[in-house]
């Protein structure tokens, strides 16, 4: 080969190597600056050229994870962790967490912490993640069996417009304050309000007000709840006037907003320590605005899991009377993860009859609620094929009489709840001696409310059974 030609090839090789080094250096800078979209194609090319290079696998896998391609990231991050890349363990643990492989997430995060300690590096971030990972590992062992009948994606900025709640459930409104969305709940009687508002530090907290004649009292912070998390928001009070749902970040949250439940303690005018309601309602993403419409037997909540920026998914489900969970030991891990993340809502449809009735009810709400209210006296589901709107619809005289009793009990419940709310308002502003005097009456009314709910539920079932029996004879 000509000497001049050899020198030319050598120069080209050196130039190519220099350009490659420059490209790598630029990609690493993009990576460090958080510009993962720019860095990703460079690392993708490099890892194809050198598949066994641990750092290339780490950088490309991390870029994929940061740009939302978790499944694509997994094999590259696994290879980097096998080669003991310290931050490869970190990213791999995050990827496993997002895929609901919580035990694998914990194992890799432990390896990450081990190497950080050996290198005498700070472990604070990893320790914080470990708290979330362990919460996920506990929650996956108690995934609730809930029938989710529908889901639809809407714009996040006006997601509340998608909620179709009965007037008996109260009203929810939103308020934009300094680019922060805060929501407000007002009960059916329009005499009690719980709202989220920013405090002096700009963090949202929950406040309570009661109606005094024709104006609201000064908002009182719910200190016993506000101290348990960060940015409390999206409150909703159940129709029992006791159970409160809201969303919060920080302590006890899997990531972003999680939904919590608490109950009012009339003994000392406080709320019990809140509990995370668990999966499938909560996820590593933002989950919030949980509501239960007892009148229509439907629940609603919002989540941005698997959604693009600016969008949110609204899930509609059938509330359970008592919590029932999947058997962690006998359910396949992959199937349990899909149920927990609501990957396919059809897989929650274990009771076809429940699904049909709930879908029928949802359709009634979505497409004909106002029209039906104008033309019908009431809305009472007998079975999958029959919905009654007038007393004359009943064929069974006994069922008709029982339904009239049901209507009276529902009126009694409304009256009792109003009386209970008034008594609670008086209790809140009373002196200690007055509170002691009113407490037994409040407890008695709360017990009667609970009894009435059970009586109404039992009577409704008996009405249906009696009417169905007359239809089949």
LUMLUMBA-74375 format. One record per residue (C-alpha): residue in one letter; x, y, z. Coordinates in steps of 0.5 Angstrom, whole numbers, plus 500, padded with zeros to 3 digits. Example, Ala and Ser with C-alpha at 12.3 -4.5 7.8 and 13.67 -1.06 7.14 Angstrom:
A525491516 S527498514 
END
This chain:
X500500500 X503507498 X506510504 X502517503 X495513503 X497510509 X498516512 X491519510 X488513513 X491514519 X489521519 X482520518 X482515523 X484520528 X479525526 X474520526 X476518534 X476525535 X469527533 X467521536 X470523543 X467530542 X460527541 X460523547 X463529551 X457533548 X452527550 X454527557 X453534558 X446534555 X445528560 X448532566 X444538564 X437533564 X437534556 X435527555 X432527548 X438530545 X443525549 X439519547 X440518540 X448519541 X448513547 X443509542 X449509537 X454508542 X451502545 X450499538 X457499537 X459497544 X454493547 X458490552 X460497555 X457498562 X457506561 X453506555 X448501557 X447506563 X447512559 X442510554 X437506559 X437512563 X435516557 X430512555 X427512562 X427519563 X423520556 X418515558 X420509555 X421504561 X420498558 X426499553 X430502558 X430495562 X435491559 X440496558 X439498566 X440491568 X446490564 X449496567 X447494574 X450487572 X457491571 X456494578 X455501575 X452505581 X447509578 X445504574 X442500580 X438507582 X435507575 X434500575 X430500581 X426506579 X424502573 X422496577 X418501581 X414504575 X413497573 X410495580 X416490581 X417493588 X421487591 X426488585 X426495586 X428494593 X433489592 X437494587 X436500591 X439496597 X445495592 X445502590 X445504597 X451499599 X455502593 X454509595 X456508602 X462504600 X464510596 X462515602 X457518598 X450521600 X444516601 X439521603 X435521596 X436513596 X433513603 X427517601 X426513595 X426506599 X420509604 X416509597 X418503595 X417499601 X410502601 X409500594 X411493596 X406493602 X400496598 X401491592 X399485597 X393488598 X390490592 X382492592 X377488588 X374494585 X369494579 X372499574 X366500569 X369506565 X375510563 X376517559 X381522558 X380529559 X384536559 X387536566 X385544566 X377542567 X377535569 X372536574 X367537568 X367530567 X364528574 X357527574 X355527581 X348527584 X346533588 X345528594 X353528593 X354535594 X358540589 X365540587 X368546584 X375549583 X379555584 X385557580 X390561585 X397563583 X397558578 X395553583 X388549582 X385548589 X378545590 X372546594 X367541597 X360543599 X355538602 X348537600 X345542605 X349547603 X351548610 X358545610 X364546606 X371543606 X376547601 X384547599 X387554600 X395556600 X398558606 X403563607 X408558604 X404557598 X403550600 X395548600 X392545606 X385544608 X380548611 X373547614 X367552614 X360552616 X354556614 X352561619 X345564617 X347567610 X354567610 X360562611 X364562618 X371564618 X375558615 X378553620 X385549618 X384542619 X391542623 X390534625 X390533617 X395538615 X400536619 X400529616 X402531609 X404536603 X399540599 X393537601 X387538596 X381535592 X377534599 X370530598 X366528604 X361522604 X354523604 X355520611 X358526614 X363523617 X368520612 X373525608 X377523602 X382528600 X389527596 X396529598 X403529597 X409527601 X409522607 X405516606 X404517598 X407512593 X409518588 X406525587 X398525589 X395519593 X388519595 X387518603 X381517607 X379519614 X373520619 X371525623 X371524631 X366527634 X369526641 X374532640 X372535634 X378532630 X379527624 X382520625 X389519623 X388518615 X390512611 X392511604 X386508600 X391503597 X391500590 X388500585 X386507586 X393510588 X399509583 X407512583 X403517579 X398523581 X391520583 X386525586 X379527587 X376521589 X368521590 X363516592 X356518589 X351513594 X345515590 X347512584 X352507587 X358510583 X365512584 X370517581 X377518581 X382522577 X389519575 X395521570 X398514570 X400513563 X397520560 X401525556 X402532559 X396536560 X391530560 X388526566 X384519566 X377519569 X376512572 X368510574 X368504579 X362501583 X364502590 X365496595 X361495601 X366492605 X374492602 X375485599 X382484596 X386479591 X390473594 X397476593 X399468594 X395465589 X395471584 X400471578 X405477580 X404480573 X396479573 X396482580 X400488577 X396489571 X390489576 X393494581 X395499575 X388498572 X392497565 X385493562 X379495566 X375489563 X380485567 X376488573 X369485571 X368479575 X361480576 X357481569 X351483573 X354488577 X357491571 X351491567 X347495572 X353500573 X353501566 X346502565 X346507571 X352511568 X349512561 X343514565 X347520568 X351521562 X345522557 X339523560 X339525567 X336532567 X330529562 X329523566 X328528573 X323532569 X319526566 X320521572 X318521580 X324517581 X329512579 X329505582 X333499579 X330492579 X334488575 X338488569 X332489565 X327493569 X328500572 X322503575 X320511575 X313511578 X309507584 X304504578 X310501575 X310496581 X306489580 X307487587 X303491592 X307488597 X313491594 X310498592 X308498600 X315497601 X318502596 X313507600 X317506606 X323506603 X322513601 X320515608 X326512610 X330516605 X327523607 X328521615 X335520613 X336527610 X332530616 X337527621 X343528617 X341536617 X340535624 X347532625 X350537621 X347543625 X349540632 X356539629 X356546628 X354548634 X359543638 X365546634 X364553637 X361551644 X365551650 X368545653 X362544658 X357545652 X361540648 X361535653 X353536654 X352535646 X357529645 X352524647 X347527642 X352527636 X354520638 X346518638 X345521631 X351518628 X349511630 X342512628 X345515621 X349508620 X343504622 X338508617 X343507611 X343499613 X336499613 X335503607 X340498603 X336492606 X330494604 X332496597 X334489596 X328486599 X324490594 X327488588 X327480591 X319481592 X318485585 X322480581 X318474585 X312477582 X314478575 X316471575 X310468577 
END
